[in-house]
Amino acid sequence: MKTSAFSLRPAPASGMRLSFTRIGLVSSLLLALTALPVLADDLGDVTKSVRAGQYDEALAKANAVLSKRPHDAQMRFLKGVILTEQGKNSEAIAVFTKLTEDFPELPEPYNNLAVLFAASGQYDKARLALDNAIRTNPTWATAYENLGDVHAKLASQAYDKALQLDSSNSAAKSKLTLLRTLAINNVNPAKGQTVAAVAPPPAPVAPPPVAKPVVLASAAPTPAAAPTAPVAAPVAKAAPAKPEAKVEPKPEAKPEPKPAAKPVVEKDDSDEVLAVVHGWARAWSEQNVKSYLGYYGSDFETPKGESRKDWAEERHQRIEGKNRIEVKIESPQVSINGNSATVKFRQEYVSDRLKANSRKVLVLTKQGGKWQIKQERAGS
C-alpha cells in the first residue's frame, strides 16, 4: 500500500512540524475488503476520478452509489478520503466517525480521524483515535508512527508551557530543543515532507568466548608400602580384661505415613463456554437469525444503548439476505469467575461484501444452567 505524508503546521509557539502518514487513495481497507465485480467497477470508477483530481465528479459518483447501498463500507471510506482532499474536514470527520461506529473492528477510519483531528490542533482526540486503531490492529506500524508524532507534539506544547511559566528552566529548554532538532532531521528537502527516521539496526554483539575447561593431570596413586615384619618385644603377661556387655538401643517406632488428601477438582465450564461461542458463530454463518439471537441473554447490553427490539431488527437486516457469510473463531481464551465468563478471540468475518479480521470479546453469564451472551465488544 502506498502512503503519502500529511504535514501539519503547529501552533506558533512550538515552531516544529509534525508528520502524519495517512491512507492514500488505495487504502489497506479497500484492498482488504472483497467485493462483487459490480461493486469493484463502481469503486474503480470513483477511484479513477479521484486520481485525476476530479473531486466534485468523484463525490457525485460516490453519493450515487451510496444512495443505493448506504452500508457500503468501501464507498463510505472513499467518500471520506474525497472530502479530505476537498478540504471539507468537518464532513470527512463525520463520515469516518460513523464508520467507526458501524465497523469498530476496522482500524483505518480511526487513523484517518486522527489525521483530521491533528490538522485542527485537537491532539488529545487524535491520540484517542490512534489508541483505538492500535487496539483493533496491534501490528499496524503506521498507527504507532502517528501516535509517536502526536505524543511528540503534546510534549512540545507541554515544554513550551513550562518555559512560559519558568523561563530559566534549562531542562525544559533542552528537551524542547531536542524535539525540534528531531523534527528538522526528519524533513525530506526534496519533497518538503517529514519522514519517519529509521534507526540503523544495532551491531550484533559477539558472544563471550567460552572458557576452556581446565583439565587437571591425574595424580598417580601412591603405591602402598610393603608390609614389614613386626619385631616381637617381650611383654609382661596380664590377666585378660572382661569385655563390657554392649547394650543395643531399641529402634524407635516409625509413625505410619498418613494418606495424602485427594485434591478437590472443581468443575471447569471452559469447554461448555467455548461450545456456546462456536454455536453462536455457526448460527451467524448459517444466517439462522432466530438461533443466533437465542445466544444472547435477557440481560444483554446493546452496544449503543438502543432497545433490544431495535437492536434485533438491525441484526436481522445485517445478517439475512447475504449470498454468503462465514464467521470463524481463532485462538479463543476463556476465563471464568463464578457465573461469569470472558472469552477473547480473533474473529474472521467474510461475506459477499465485506472481509474483516479483528479482535473481539464476549462476556457470558450463566442463567438457569445455560451460558448466554451479556456483552459483545471489539478489541482485546
Secondary structure, DSSP 8 states (H G I E B T S, - for coil): --EEEEEE---TTT---EEEEEE-SS-HHHHHS---HHHHHHHHHHHHHHHTT-HHHHHHHHHHHHHH-TT-HHHHHHHHHHHHHTT-HHHHHHHHHHHHHH-TT-SHHHHHHHHHHHHTT-HHHHHHHHHHHHHH-TT-HHHHHHHHHHHHHHHHHHHHHHHHH-TT-HHHHHHHHHHHHHHHHTEETTTTEE---------------------------------------------------------------------------HHHHHHHHHHHHHHHHTT-HHHHHTTB-TT---TTS--HHHHHHHHHHHHTT-S-EEEEEEEEEEEEETTEEEEEEEEEEEESS-EEEEEEEEEEEEETTEEEEEEEEE--
